[in-house]
C-alpha cells in the first residue's frame, strides 16, 4: 500500500465519485493528493484546499503527463459521461474518452506509477443478456462475446483491454472495477447528466415543493437495476486496487429494484404519493441489469451491502438541501 506521504492522483477528482475518493483519502490521513479535473474549480463537486488541485484537460497528452508526474498510485475516474439521457445521445463524446484512457496509461507507465486503478462500467456487458426485467445477475464472463452498450460501453471495454495489455507488456500494475450505478450525495442532480436516483429525488422534491403532485418517469417503470451507495464504492475501489486480482470485477449491489420500486422508496422518504406520467419516448437502457457478486465474495469475503432505502435517504436529504438553496425562495 502507498505510504501516507506518497503521491496519490485522482483523475476526475472534481466529479462525484472522484470527489468522494479524495475526501476518503484525506480522512485516512494521506497528505499528498493530486486531484485533476477539466471543470473550473467552482464547478467541482468537492474541492479541498490542502489538496494539489489541477484543472486540466486529460484528453491532451501533455496534461496527462503533468497529472501523473511523481504519482505512486493513479485512480482513473475521468470520463465524459452522465446518465442514460446523456450516454444514449452523446455516443461520440463518450467514445472520445479513449483519449483520456490512452494518454493516462502511457503517462502512468512512463512516470513510474506503481498501481493504476481504472473505473469501468456494467455497460460493458453483452446486451443479449439484459433483455429481460427478471434478469439473471451478470457474471464477469458475460462481457464476452462482446456486445457492449453502444458508445460508452464499447469505450470502457476497449480500455479494459488496454489496461490488461499494459500490465502484460509493460509491467504496469492495473486493477479494474465494473461499477453498477453508483449514487449518493455530492453528485449531479439536474442539467441532463444526472442518473436515475438523483433525477427521481429531484422530481419528487420539486413536486412536493410546488404542490404539483405528479412526476414524469422515463419508460414504463418496469425496468430493473441495482444501485450502489458511494460508501460501498469507495471501499471496493481501494480493496481492488491493493489486491492481487488482475481481472475486471463487478462492483455493485445485488439488491434488484424496478424503476417504479425506486420511485416508491423516494416517495416514502418524502412522505408523499404522486401521479406518475410515463414517457416511453425517453432513453431507457437495457430491460434488466444486476450484479453477480460471486467473485468479489470469493476473493474478499465482502460485497456492497448498504441497503438502497438507507442510501437513498441520505441522497434525498442532500439533494433536498441543494434544491431548496437554489429554488426554495
Secondary structure, 3 states (H helix, E strand, C coil): CCCCCCCEEEECCCCHHHHHHHHHHHHCCCCCEEEEECCCHHHCCCCCCCCEEEECCCCCHHHHHHHHCCCCEEEECCCCCCCHHHHCCCHHHHHCHHHHHHHHHHHHHHCCCCEEEEEEEHHHCCHHHHCCCCCCCECHHHHCCCCCCCCHHHHHHHHHHHHHHHHHHHCCCEEEEEECCEECCCCCCCCCCCCHHHHHHHHHHHHHHHCCCEEEEECCCCCEEECEEHHHHHHHHHHHHCCCCCCCEEECCCCEEEHHHHHHHHHHHHCCCCEEEEECCCCCCCCECCECCHHHHHHHCCCCCCCHHHHHHHHHHHHHHHHHHHHCC
